Every structure is written in C-alpha cells, then in structure tokens.
Amino acid sequence: MEQRPLGKQGLVVSALGLGCMGMSEFYGKADEEECIATIHQALDLGITLIDTADIYGPFTNEELVGKAIRGNRNRVVLATKFGVVRNPADPNARGINGRPEYVKQCCDASLKRLRVDHIDLYYQHRVDPTVPIQDTVGAMADLVTDGKVRYLGLSEAAPETIKRAHRTHQISAVQTEYSLWSRDPEDMILPLVKKLGIGFVAYSPLGRGFLTGRFQKFDDLAPDDYRRNSPRFQGDNFQKNLRLVKRVQEIAKGKGVTAGQLALAWVLAQERYIVPIPGTTHRTHLSENAAALRVQLTRSDLDALDEVMPKGAASGTRYPAEMMQHVNR
C-alpha cells in the first residue's frame, strides 16, 4: 500500500488509515469479534494507521484495539487521544482537560488499556481554552522524552493554536474532519500545515457514512445512533444533503465505483500529506474502502465533484451547538 509521511520527524503511515471509534459506541451496536477481524484484515491489507481515543466507549475502544493488535505491534502505527472528559452520570456531557498532570495520567492509562509500552501518535483530542497550549504540549513533549510517545498531534485545533504548539514541540499531525461535505480546512488549516510541514489526518472522510448513500431516510439510523443528534442528519438538512449525495452517486456510477469510494478517492487526491481514516465495523466495508486507493480521478472528475459539492454545500453544522463549543476556532 502507498505510504505517506505525517510531518517531518520520520512518521510514515499507510495512505489510508482505520478509525475505530464506531467499534465501541456512537453508531449503534457493533460485534466485537467482527471488529477485531476487521482490524486484522486492515493490517493484512497494509493499513498501518489505527486510530482510537480514550473517550471512545469510554475507555473500551482502546481495550478492543489493544486486544486486536496483540502480536502485531510491529505492523501498527498506533494513534490515540486524550483531553475530552466524559461524565459517567451523563453520557452526553463533555468536558475538556489539558492540564499537564492530566496529560500524563491519561497517557499512562492509555498505555495500560492498549497493552503497549509506547504510543506512536498521541493527540490532544480537543484544545482546553483554560490552559495555554504551550503547557499542554510541553507535557506531551515530556512523554516523548520518557519514551512513552513517539510523535505528537492535535485534533480540531485553530491555526494560531497550531503555530504556538509547533513552536513548543514539533507537531507531526493535525486531525480534523475533512470530506466532500466538510471542506472548511481548505481555508486556513491545510495551507498552514503544508507550510509548517505537518501532516493532516482527515477523520469522517465519508461524512459519517452519509456520503456512501447508505442512508436514504432518517429512520435508517438505529435508535441509539449518535447521528440522530447531528444537524446534517435531521429534517430538511437530511433531504438537502441527500440530493447532493445522489449527484455524487451519479458521478460514481459513471466511473464504475461506489459513492463512498469516490468520496475517499477525492480526499486522497488532494495532497500527499493528507491521510483519511474512514471508520467501519465490517470487513466487507473495509475492503470497499481500501479499493478507493485504486480509483484514479481525472481533472474532469475533480471539477465535476467541485460543481456538485462545492465548499459549504452541506446543510447543517458538523456537530450540535453544544459540541461545536469544544471546537477550537
């Protein structure tokens, strides 16, 4: 599989990664055995970047990933995150903690759950507005010195935050939502990381599954599916976004590929420092995603996609209002 660099510090990963969040919660119930088999198949396909976080579950996703990669550690570039705090009394509540002592506590806990002696790429999941980024990244840098972490990353960080963090310690990757219907990073984030030599990891490159055409009506979502609370999946927004996806499907049909493969191929075609990490809980979907690496897009294809899905075309915000408050801007 094609390899791509993330940053200039030596981190190299497969051009396509695997997001594991949905294996533990948010998108309905998943079968653990199938999820582990999916991670195993990812490694067999040459996918090296496996992405998790302490809040997924919470905590259980790291345990699942740790179980799945046992005996295969040398084939994995393991990424996890800290910084979002869950409230056991209210599963929907979120807090942010970037205090240095918390950073180190979280790392030790993640290492234990993952059953590894180091994390390859350690992200701050969300920026804590009450703690200077230099303090948080300084604590993360200590983890590098201690050998517990190899490379550092930020998730959903604003341009000025990225600059200050990078001056404190080299940042290898910035992770942000990026897809045909979430193109905001093109304004400032992508030009900045390119200038600084930082890699970019695109999460939700399939628009949380919407860009695959899988969802035709709101009730296609399971009762416990997080996406029921997502503005882009609700009411008139759903119907407007569905019309956009149908146009993407028409282009995909003309190329003999699925809409999901076309959406992934579009992300892969943007820049070589961009690595998408689509999530899935099934081997069949994983194989379909991996086939996107073989899809060649012409200039005409890219122009057609820009026409049907220009920046800002999606209806609704990426997250509900209370979650958008935690996005550093």
N, C-alpha and C positions, 0 to 999 in steps of 0.2 A: 504493500500500500504506500501511496505517496506520503512523504514525511514533510512536515512544515516546522520552521523554528518559531518559538514563542520567546520573544526578547532576544537580547544579545549575550546572554550569560551561559548559553550552551544547552538550554532546554529545547528538545526536539520531540515532536509528537506526531501521531498519525494525522492525516489531513481531516479525518472525521473522528470525533470522539463519541463517547456514550454518556448521556446524562441519566443518572439513576434515581432521581427524586421520585418519579411516579411508581417505582417499585415498592414504596413503603406507604405512601398516602397521597392525598390531593386529587388523584384522578380515578378514584374508585378502587375496589379491592383487586389485588394482584396475587397471583400464585407464586409463592416463594421459590419453589423448585424450578418453575419456568423462568423466573427472573435470574436465578443463578445460572441456568443453562444458557440464557441469553448473554450474560457476561462472559461465559466460557466461549460461546460462539464468536463474540466480538473479538476476543483475543485470537481465536483461530483465524479470523478474517484479517488480522493485522491491525485492529484497532487497539491502540495503546492507552489513550487518554480516557480514564474512568473518573467521572465527576460525581461527588456526593457532598454532603454537608451535615453538620451536627444536628441541625433543626429538623431534618427530614425524618419524620417518624413521630416525635423527635427521637433522635439517637439510634433508632433501629436500622436506618438505612446504612449507616456506617458499619454496623454489625453484619448486615447482609453482605455488603461489599467485601468486608474483611473475610467472611466465610468463603465467598466466591473466588477470591484471588489467592487463597491459601495454596501454596505450592507453585504459584505462578508469579510471585512478586517481581521477578526479573523481567517479566513481559509487560509490566504495568507502569504507566506514569500516573500516579495516584494523586488526585486533587480533592481537597475538602475545604470547608469554610467554617468560620466562627463569626460571632458578632450579633446574631439575631437570637433573642431570648424568648423562649416560649413560656407561657403561664399554664401550669397543669390544671388550674381551676377554670381556665377559659381558653380552649384550644385555638380560638381565632385571634386572641390577643398577641401582640408582638411588642417587644422592647428591643433596644439597641444598646450594646455594651462594647466599648472599645478601650476600656481601661487596661493598662499594661499587665496588671496582675491577672485580669480575666483572660487576656490573650494566652498567657502561659498555662493557666488552668485548663482552658479549652483544648489546647494542643495536647497536653498530657492525656486528657480524657479521650480525645480522638485516636491517639496512638493506641491506647488500650482497646478501644472498641474495634479498630481496624486490624489489630493484632500485627502491627508492623513496628519497626524501630525508627522509621522516618517517613515523612510526608513529602512527596515530590513538589507539589504546588499548593501553597497554603494561602487562601484568600481571606480578606476581611469581607464578610458577606454583605454588610451594609455599613456605611460610614456613620460613626457616632458623632453627632454635631456638638456634643458637650465635651469631647476630648480632642485636643489637637492631633491631627493626623500624624504629625511627627512623633508623638508619644506612642501611638498605636503601632506604627511601622517600626519605630525603634525597638519595641518589644518583640515584634516579628523578626527583626534582624538578629536579635539575641538568640532566637530559636535556630536561625541559620548557623550562627557561631557555635551553638551547642550541638549541631549535627542532627537536630530533630526535624528540620525542614531544609529543603534544598533551594526552592525558588519561591518568590512572593508574588501575590496577586491582589487585585482589588475588584470588587463587584459593585456595579451601579455607582461609580464614583464620578463626580463632576470634574471638568478639565483642571480647574485650579487645585483641587484635591489631588489629582493625579500628579501634577507638577510638584507639589510640596512633598508628596510621598516619595516620588522618584529621586528627589534631592536627598532624602533621608537614607534610602537604600534602594538600589536598582529594583524596579518592578518588572517582572517578566511578562505578566499578562493582565489585561483588564477584561472582565467578563460583564457583558451587558446583553439584554435582549436585542436581537437583530434578525430580521426576516423581511420578506417582501412587504409585510404589513406593519413592520416596526423599524422604520428607517431613520429614526432620529439620530443615531450615532454618526450618520454621514455628515451632519452639520459641523460638529466640533471634535467629537471623540476620535473618530477614525483618522482625521488629519493629524491630531495631536499624537496618538500612539505611533503613527507612522514616523513622525518627526523625531520622537524620542527613542524609537527602536524597541517599542513594547509590542508584544503580541496581543491579539484580540480573540477572545473566545465568545462565540455567538450562542447564547442559550435561547431556547424556544425558537429555533430556526424554521420550524413548521407551524408557527403561530399557535402553539399549544394544541396541535393536531388539526386546527381548523383548515389550514391550507392544503390538507390532504383530500378534502372533500368528504371526509368520513361523516361529518355532522350535517344533516340536512334539516333538522328541526331541533328545537331546544330540548325536547323530551328524549333525544338520542343520548343525552348526558345522564349518567347514573345519578340517583337521588343524592348520593354523598360526594358527588364530583365537585371539586373546588370551582371549576369553570362556570358553574351555575351562578356564582357571585361575580364573575368577570364581566365588566361592562360590554365588551365586544361580543359576548355570547348572549346578550339579553335584548328582548324586544325588537324594536326597529333596527337596532345595530346589527343583530343577528342576520336579518333579512338583507340589509345593505351589504354586509360583508360576504354573505353567501353569493350574491350576484357577482362580486369581484372574483370569488373563488371559481365560479363557473366559467368565467372568462379565462382564468389560468388553466382550468381543465381543458378548455378548447385548444389552447396552445400546446399543452402537454400531449393531447391526443394526436395532434399533427406531427409530433416528434416520436410518437410511439412509446411514450413513457408515462408514468403516473404524475399527478399533480404534485404529490409530495417529493418525488424525485426531481421534478423541475424546480421546485422551491429550494431544495438543498443545493442543486447544481448552480442556481443563481447565487447563493451565498458563497459557494466555493469559487465561483468565477470572479468575485470582486477583487480580492487581494490575497497574496500568498501568506500574509501574516495573520489571516483570519481562519479560525478553526471552528466549525459548527459542532455542537454537541446535542444532536437530537436524542430525545429520550424515548424509550419503548420498554415494554414488559414482555414482548414476544419475539421469538427467533425469526418468525416469518417477516415481521415488520423490520427487524434489524437487517435482514438480507436485502429487503427492498430499499432501505435507506442507503446501505453500502453500495448498491448498484448505481446510485446517483453520481458516484465518482467517475463512472464511465460515460456520463452524459456530457456531450460537447455542445456548448451554446455558441452560436454564431452572433455576430454583431446585430443581425436582424432579429434573432431571438431575444437578445437583451433589450433591444429597442421596443419590441412588442410587449415585453413584460413591464417595461417602464411606462408604456402607454396605458396598460390596463391596471397597473398597480403602482402609480406614482407615489412619491413620499407624501404621507399624510392622507392617503386614500382610505385607510381603515376607519370605521366608525366606532367611537368609544375609546376610552383611555385604556392603557395596558393593564392597570390594576384598579381596584376600587379606591375611592378617595383616601380611606384610612391607611392603605398600604402605599399609595403614592407619596404620602408624607415621609416615608422612610427612604425614598429615593433621593440621593444627594444631587442637588442641582445648583 
